Amino acid sequence: MTNDFDMIGALTSFSVGTLDGRDAMMVIEIAATPDEFARGIRHQMPVAMTADRARELGEALLLAAEAALMGDTPTGALN
């Protein structure tokens, strides 16, 4: 039997920088399934964004991390 967590990839690493000195850049590495995680299979996804969007993402991640530390229930909010 599968649950919702079986469909969520696991972040295994990330790196950040700038793209051409103007846009923010991050590369996330994920294992897409629990089986891939166990077998060491990873996928990389480069993502570029404006500096403003990167700031929004960072702030949203900080809020989500704080909520997770407090044990709050997920809101399902998307931007």
Buried (B, 14 or more C-beta within 10 A) or exposed (E): EEEEEEEEBBEBEEEEEEEEEEBBBBEBBBBBBBEBBEEEEBEEEEBBBEEEBBEEBEEEEEEBEEEEEEEEEEEEEEE
